[in-house]
């Protein structure tokens, strides 16, 4: 032990780590803030440390390639010794980290810790929250299973609705027009390099602001925040016996709660196991009902239950408005009372947000996914669409039926509305365009190039080439009637 102490003293003499951390350990805080109500921030940091360590270990085995990512996860889960446990720790550590960040934000709102002089601390905290959500979403994509594939497709569809720059944003996000290897590589870079670096950088700034402005005092009814006198009054609260050093008084409670957080993560990993993968990312597997992780279940439910005509407006307005309001909170209410009994409006708004999040998350477990993948699976192709067709074209009709394309596209008014009606698809697209659309996908449509054989693609396109809106006489329905014989369909081409 004496030899280890000499080695530690030698390192400290040259690096001075202890001296540089001493001000952080010794800084005074108000006595009442050394409680378990203030431990959620340090718990989130502990969960982040768990994520960084387990993430590095997983990256030694995980292969960020479209044709190998899923198999590498299976290898980690079933072959690599304790790989299932490592994946479980990383997955549940992500959920616990998100929960700790949300609890920390709730505590900050209840205690009004965003008021002067901690406005910038709050803004950086909001950015940390967004980075945490980004880590959770990109981590879900890296599972590269059925849920990840369709979830990324929904995410790309959302980004594609941004006015003017939507298609370019989707192209940058996916690295091309389809969900493939380029998209996985980019999300791997975001999850492993970009977002963690941003998190660590913002966390350093956040801690510096906490040291500079102090830990928020315990709110007392009647004690108002006055920007002219606040700093002087705060100094009085941390002087002498009214203040305590962060170490060891407050740090002990942080360490106890952080130990509990680690225990919960390990327990969930050991008992429940890893999260996913739910199945290979095959767009040809239509019998699927993908669900996001719990953090995104509320948004999933809202999107599933909203009327279609409100969906785009909700996507483009509500998230931007919510983030803007979060950032504006300390600037709209930077002084005045801090005690929760004197701020009923803030508490009511917070309660409504929490209740809505819980209720919609519960609804997200059972909400129907759009498109409903079993809706038209058994609906036969109308006779008039196959009469007089060649054997190759009839084979294409079978491919259309077997791949359940009508869950997204309609024929003769029967079918899904996610994609355009197919009655006059040959009048809108050339043969080469049809082949490219089937192989590479575009917009809402996934790529089927890796899931259909060349003969199946040839047969399918041959059948689609017969649907020109002129020779076929579908029933008179405004949503699919062509503008004129042989002309373009009046249906909106939402899938292109």
Secondary structure, DSSP 8 states (H G I E B T S, - for coil): -HHHHHHHHHHHHHH-HHHHHHHHHH-EEEGGGSSGGG-HHHHHHHHHHHHHHHHHHHHTT---STTTHHHHHHHHHHTSTTHHHHHHHHHHHHHHHHHHHHHHHHHHHHTTTTSTT-HHHHHHHHHHHHHHHHHHHHHHHHT-BHHHHHHHHHHHHHHTTSTTTHHHHHHHHHTSSSSSHHHHHHHHHIIIIIHHHHHHHHHHHHHHHHHHH-------TT-EE-TTTHHHHHHHHHSGGGEEEIIIIIHHHHHHHHHHHHHHHHHHHHHT------SB--TT--S------HHHHHHHHHHHHS-HHHHHHHHHHHHHHHHHHHHHHHHHS-SEE-SGGG-HHHHHHHHHHHHHHHHHHHHHHH---SS-TTTTTT----GGGTTT--HHHHHHHHHHHHTTGGGTSEETTEE-SSS--STTHHHHS-HHHHHHHHHH-BTTB---TTTS-HHHHHHHHHHHTT--SSS------TTT-BSSTTS-BSS--TT-
